[in-house]
Amino acid sequence: MSMQRAACLALVLFLLTPLIDSKLTVHDRASQAVLTGQIGTGLLNPVSCGASNAPSWCSGSDLGAWINAAFTACGLNCTVAIPPGNYSYDTTISMSTPSQSLVGAGSLSTVLHYRGSGDGILWQMKPFTVQKAGALRGLSIVGTSAAKNCVHSGSLQGSTWEDVTVSGCTGKGSTGILLENARIGRARAWTERTYMHNVHLGYTSEGGIPGNTNGLVFRVNGGTFSFGYSDFDVWFNVESNQIGTLVDTSAQLYHSNISLKGNMDRGPASMLTVRGDLFESTLNMFAETNLGSSPDAIHVTSKGHVNVQGNAQVWYGPGAGGLAVPLVDPGGFYVVEPWVAFDYPAVSSALSPYQRPMMETGYRSINSDGVIVVAQPQSGDLGGRLILTWGAKNDRSATMIMDVACSEHESVVCSLNVPVDYAYQGQSVFTNPTIKLTSGSSKVPQIQVTIRNRNGVSQNVTASWFGSTGNTDGGGGPMLFPATPLGTTSVRLVGLTSDGAGNLTVGQAIVGSIKTAGAAPTCSFTSGGGKSPVCSLDSGSTNAAGTIIARTGTGSPSGTGTITLSFNSSPFGTNKPVCQYQASDGGAGAWNGWVMMKDKTSSPLSDLFTWTNGTTPTALSPGTAYWINYQCWAK
């Protein structure tokens, strides 16, 4: 092989000068470079692709076509250099082999204006190879709302991006830089070892050039999930309804150093949205918002997973401490902290992190009383602890802890225990915890509670779940505060369950004795007791059971009358209780042999009953204590 031919195969440097008379000229920068093959042998004199004596390898009429022709002329193995200038073109620039590079004189000096409707630059290996790719350096790419992508890349290894600015791709779903793992031929490609430094996405409307609908996107489209072992140092200007960085569904960005910085000019906008997995990496993200509300400045969707070391701060006035609070949809997970380790249930793989950590949190704004769904799994299996909290505000605070276990393989059988139900001055905000099945064909259990005693306050209820994720894809973990209708089908409860107020639910129990506990009610001798009768409760009496001591007054007590039992703190909820009464001769007064006691008026707060002393009513003796035993249950 001649020395001239060897030099050509190693590097052919084409210098593309600015437009002259609306035509782009192409010159041979290295006077000793030799072109062979279809171009022939010998020295190539400088020529212009736009001149009448253009060489035979020139084709097309715009920048994109001439660059593609230059790559073809040198056997697709060369660096094409573009000098300072503003260039407009419609033909997609294609780079498909590892040795191709496209360089300019600097991002401020060399500006490529793509006016087409496809990709401004398509940089993917065809056929796919793991050889180290070339570079994109020292230029700006400006698209329009018609462009699909300013730069469509990915499916390449070891690419270098330096001093590059990308902006103007503002169409629906358009992207500034798309890193895509595609299926190329029979190969499922991946994108790894990417070096991207001093890259700016979005101009902040400088010179009337807008940002990008999506700035930097990691996407899987027929290829593998892998975006790993890379180094990103990128600046953003994100405008209204735009996304800075998007880790799309199924994409996994891992084992990488990621530095994201910039501004969000107008809300709503997102600096980082994760629909796939961002894990086992270092993430340092610093940005600020200027105008408008941006509640999703950091957004993790229901299938998103962020578990990295580092620091993520978006300055946003309304947020806690002036920082944006990450928006994590039910089912998603987010943690960005230094040196955090979690124990995952079951077995997980570094490359398949489908197992979620056993913790998740959520909240719901409450502005009215009523029954709400606080948790609902995707299947009928559920096991763990749910903590509900109503923050202290206007003399109200409450915490309820529920231990729950449900099994789908027993036609959804559950156990529910409430070891803690704290309420300020006994006025519970959370009451009546229960489990119901949703409607429809896929019946799954809902954990429901009733909200009351808010004292007119509207605020967030927070929930934390600790427990098993269930299925290997995290599908068994519950969604907190799902937006689904209230289930109505009862769930069979097994085992002994209780709440903080002492309420018990038991499927079957064998006990030696039962002792009631709780507050004592009060009573009044409503009628038939003579003048100034007195009613009291024997020691040890509770709302559920006890003994009434009805002491007649002076004058002439009757043989019939009424007594009212008033309960303490609504122990039976909103239901009317069912009460039974039995005459007792344990006191000084003796009842007739046939005594009738009958409920008359019942309410959640009290129960009034009548008493009749014998079939032929006999008047009670004055100043005498008559005892009546009682038991009350909620319906």
VENRA-V83417 format. One line per field, one symbol per residue. phi: phi as a letter, one per 40 degrees, with the letter a starting at -180 (. if undefined). psi: psi as a letter, one per 30 degrees, with the letter a starting at -180 (. if undefined). burial: b if it has 24 or more other C-alpha atoms within 12 Angstrom, else e. Layout:
phi = ???
psi = ???
burial = ???
This chain:
phi = .cccccccccabbbbbcccbfgbccbbccccccbbbgcchbhcbcdbbccccbcccccagbaddccccccccccggbabbbbcdibbbabcccbbbbcccbbbbchcccbbbccbcbbbcbbbacbccacccccbbagabbbbbccccacbbbgfabgcbbafbbbagcbccgcbcbbcbcbcbgccccbbbfcbbbfbbbgbfgcggcccbdbcbbbabagccccbbfbbbbbbbbbbdgbbcbbccdgcbbafbcbbbaibbcaccabcabbbbbbafabbbbbaabbbgcbcbdbbbccbcababchabbbcadcccggbccdcbcdhcaaabacfbbbcccgbbbccbccccdcbabaaacbbacicbccaaccbccaaibbbbbbccafgbaaabbbcbabbccbfgbbbbbbcbacacfgcccbbfcabbcccgcccbcbcbbbcafcfgcbaccbbbbbiccgcccgccccccfccbcccbccbcbbgcbabccgcbbacabbbcabbcahcccbaaccagcgcfcbbabcdgcbccaibcbbccccgbcccbibbbbbccgfcbgccccbbbbacbcccccbcccbbbbbcbbbacbaabbbbbchcbdbccccgbcbbbcabbbcc
psi = kleeeeeefekkjkjjllkjhgkkkkljejfgkkkabffalakjlklkfflfhklffkllgleeeeeeeeeeegggilkkkklklkkklfkkkkjglegkkjkagkffejkjjkgagbkekjikkjlklgkklbljkhlkkkalffkekekjalhlkhlkjkhkkklfigljglkdjjjkjljjbfkjlljlhkjjkhkkjkfhgkggjabkekdkkjkkifalfjilhljkjkkkjkakglkdkjjlkfkjjlhlkjjklakjeklklkekkjfbkjlhlkkjkkllleklkifhejkjafgljjilkbkjkjkjeflkggkkkkjjlkflkkkjlkikkkkkkaklkffiifkklgkllllkkkglllklkfkklfagkkkakkkkkjljkhhkkkkkkkkkkkkeghhiklkkkifkikkkhgikeklhklklkllaeiklkkjklkkahfhgkkakkkkkkjakfclfggffllkkhkillklfkkkkkllkkllfggkkkkekkjlelkkllalkallkielggakhlkklklkfklfelakkjjjlaabillflalkkjkljhifgbflkljkkkkkkgfaekkllejkkkkkejklfflkkllkjilejkkklkkhkkkkkklkkll.
burial = eeeeeeebbebbbbbbbbbeeebbbbbbbeeebbbbeeeeeeebeebbbbeeeebbbbbbbbbbbbbbbbbbbbbbbbbbbbbbbbbbbbbbbbbbbbbbbbbbbbbbbbbbbbbbebbbbbbbbbebbbebbbbbbbbbbbbbbbbbbbbbbbbbbbbbbbbbbbbbbbbeebbbbbbbbbbbeeebbbbbbbbbbbbbbbbbeeeebbbbbbbbbbbbbebbbbbbbbbbbbbbbbbbbbbbbbbbbbbbbbbbbbbbbbbbbbbbbbbbbbbbbbbbbbbbbbbbbbeebbbbbbbbbbbbbbbbbbbbbbbbeeeeeebbbbbbbbbbbbbbeeeeeeeebeeeeeebbbbbbbbbbbbbebeeeebbbbbbbbbbbbbbbbbbbbbeeeebbbbbbbbbbbbbeeebbbbbbbbbbbbeeebbbbbbbbbbbbeeeebbbbbbbbbbbbeebebebbbbbbbbbbeebbbbbbbbbbebebbeeebbbbeebbbbbebbeeeeeeeeeeeeeebbbbbbbbbbbbeebbbbbbeebbbbbbbbbbbbbeeebbbbbbbbbbbeebbbbeeebbbbbbbbeeeebebbeebbbbbeebbbbbbbbbbbbeeeeebbbbebbbbbbbbbbbe
